[in-house]
């Protein structure tokens, strides 16, 4: 889990350095589409990875805000889940998070999905407070 966050921070740092480096100088270099703006909330992103750390991450793209996981079983649970998480806005707000949870039998109940969303948003607020954001 810590290595995933470290990788994410390294990627964002590289993006920032590349963006700043392209600001100076007279030669314009083309910027890949979407690389000029990372429009996801970093606290929701990190909280999603924290809360769902029992799920193996198959892909994570901070530029589109999509995290896809494989099946995993929560500690003390007997049902395997997989998730697709979308962080669609830079605001620390419930509207910034979209999550789709599934079992091998299909989508989970709305209560389960709401509980996971609430856990992610609570963790995101904890991370923001710990970061001195409030």
Backbone torsions as a table, in degrees:
resi	resn	phi	psi	omega
1	UNK	NA	-46.9	-179.8
2	UNK	-63.5	-36.3	179.8
3	UNK	-67.1	-33.6	178.2
4	UNK	-66.5	-43.3	178.9
5	UNK	-65.9	-39.6	177.3
6	UNK	-61.8	-42.5	177.3
7	UNK	-62.5	-42.3	-179.9
8	UNK	-63.3	-44.3	179.0
9	UNK	-64.1	-40.2	179.1
10	UNK	-63.9	-41.3	179.1
11	UNK	-64.7	-43.5	179.4
12	UNK	-67.5	-36.9	177.2
13	UNK	-64.1	-43.7	178.5
14	UNK	-62.1	-39.7	178.3
15	UNK	-63.7	-44.0	-180.0
16	UNK	-63.4	-44.9	179.6
17	UNK	-62.5	-43.5	178.3
18	UNK	-63.1	-40.2	179.2
19	UNK	-66.2	-44.5	179.6
20	UNK	-66.5	-37.6	179.9
21	UNK	-65.8	-32.4	-178.8
22	UNK	-78.3	-10.6	179.9
23	UNK	-74.6	-33.0	-178.6
24	UNK	-99.0	158.1	178.3
25	UNK	98.3	162.2	-174.2
26	UNK	-97.4	-14.0	-178.5
27	UNK	-92.0	119.6	179.4
28	UNK	-85.3	127.2	176.0
29	UNK	-107.0	138.9	-179.2
30	UNK	-66.1	139.9	177.9
31	UNK	-100.8	129.0	178.3
32	UNK	-57.6	142.7	-178.7
33	UNK	-58.8	129.3	178.9
34	UNK	91.5	-16.0	-177.3
35	UNK	-79.7	-13.0	-177.3
36	UNK	-81.1	-11.7	-176.1
37	UNK	-150.7	117.3	174.7
38	UNK	-97.8	106.5	-172.0
39	UNK	-104.9	50.8	176.1
40	UNK	-125.7	153.7	176.3
41	UNK	-82.2	120.6	-174.8
42	UNK	-66.6	-29.0	179.5
43	UNK	-72.1	-41.9	177.0
44	UNK	-66.0	-39.8	178.4
45	UNK	-58.7	-52.3	-178.9
46	UNK	-66.3	-38.6	179.6
47	UNK	-65.0	-37.1	177.7
48	UNK	-61.0	-44.2	178.4
49	UNK	-67.1	-36.6	178.8
50	UNK	-66.3	-52.5	-174.7
51	UNK	-65.8	-38.2	-177.1
52	UNK	-102.7	33.3	-176.6
53	UNK	-67.3	-11.9	177.0
54	UNK	-81.7	-9.1	178.3
55	UNK	-96.2	132.4	178.7
56	UNK	-71.9	124.2	-179.7
57	UNK	-74.0	123.4	177.1
58	UNK	-93.8	-37.6	175.6
59	UNK	-153.8	148.0	178.4
60	UNK	-146.3	120.1	-178.1
61	UNK	-126.6	103.4	-177.8
62	UNK	-69.0	-16.8	179.9
63	UNK	-77.3	-35.7	176.3
64	UNK	-96.8	-15.6	179.1
65	UNK	80.1	21.1	-175.2
66	UNK	-108.7	130.6	173.1
67	UNK	-120.8	125.3	176.7
68	UNK	-117.0	136.5	-179.3
69	UNK	-121.7	163.7	170.8
70	UNK	-93.2	-174.4	-179.7
71	UNK	-74.8	140.5	176.5
72	UNK	-154.3	154.5	-179.2
73	UNK	-107.6	128.2	179.3
74	UNK	-67.4	154.0	178.6
75	UNK	-56.8	129.1	179.4
76	UNK	79.3	3.1	-179.0
77	UNK	-104.4	166.6	179.3
78	UNK	-119.0	-7.5	-178.3
79	UNK	-104.6	135.1	177.0
80	UNK	-88.3	139.5	-179.9
81	UNK	-125.1	159.7	165.9
82	UNK	-137.5	159.8	-174.1
83	UNK	-143.2	152.0	166.7
84	UNK	-125.1	121.6	-177.3
85	UNK	-114.6	134.7	174.2
86	UNK	-123.3	125.4	172.1
87	UNK	-104.8	110.4	-167.4
88	UNK	-108.0	3.5	-176.6
89	UNK	-153.7	151.0	178.8
90	UNK	-76.5	-8.1	-178.9
91	UNK	-76.8	147.5	173.8
92	UNK	-86.8	84.2	-171.1
93	UNK	-149.6	149.9	-179.4
94	UNK	-59.5	-30.6	179.6
95	UNK	-69.6	-14.2	179.7
96	UNK	-80.8	-10.9	-174.1
97	UNK	-115.5	128.6	171.4
98	UNK	-126.9	131.4	-178.5
99	UNK	-135.4	139.8	174.7
100	UNK	-124.8	116.8	178.9
101	UNK	-108.3	142.7	178.7
102	UNK	-137.9	152.7	165.7
103	UNK	-109.4	-179.8	177.6
104	UNK	-67.6	-17.0	179.4
105	UNK	-94.5	-4.5	178.9
106	UNK	130.9	-166.5	-177.7
107	UNK	-62.3	153.2	178.2
108	UNK	-84.0	170.2	178.2
109	UNK	-67.8	156.7	179.4
110	UNK	-62.8	-31.5	178.5
111	UNK	-65.2	-42.5	178.7
112	UNK	-65.0	-44.8	-179.7
113	UNK	-63.1	-42.7	178.6
114	UNK	-64.2	-39.6	178.4
115	UNK	-62.3	-41.1	178.7
116	UNK	-67.5	-43.6	177.5
117	UNK	-59.1	-45.2	179.0
118	UNK	-61.7	-40.3	179.0
119	UNK	-64.3	-41.3	179.1
120	UNK	-65.2	-45.8	-179.1
121	UNK	-65.9	-37.6	177.0
122	UNK	-64.3	-43.4	178.9
123	UNK	-65.2	-38.3	178.5
124	UNK	-61.9	-41.6	177.6
125	UNK	-65.0	-39.5	177.2
126	UNK	-60.9	-43.7	-179.9
127	UNK	-64.2	-40.0	179.5
128	UNK	-65.4	-43.5	178.8
129	UNK	-63.7	-43.7	179.3
130	UNK	-63.7	-28.4	-179.3
131	UNK	-82.6	-3.2	-179.0
132	UNK	82.6	17.3	-177.6
133	UNK	-75.1	-11.7	179.0
134	UNK	-126.5	NA	NA
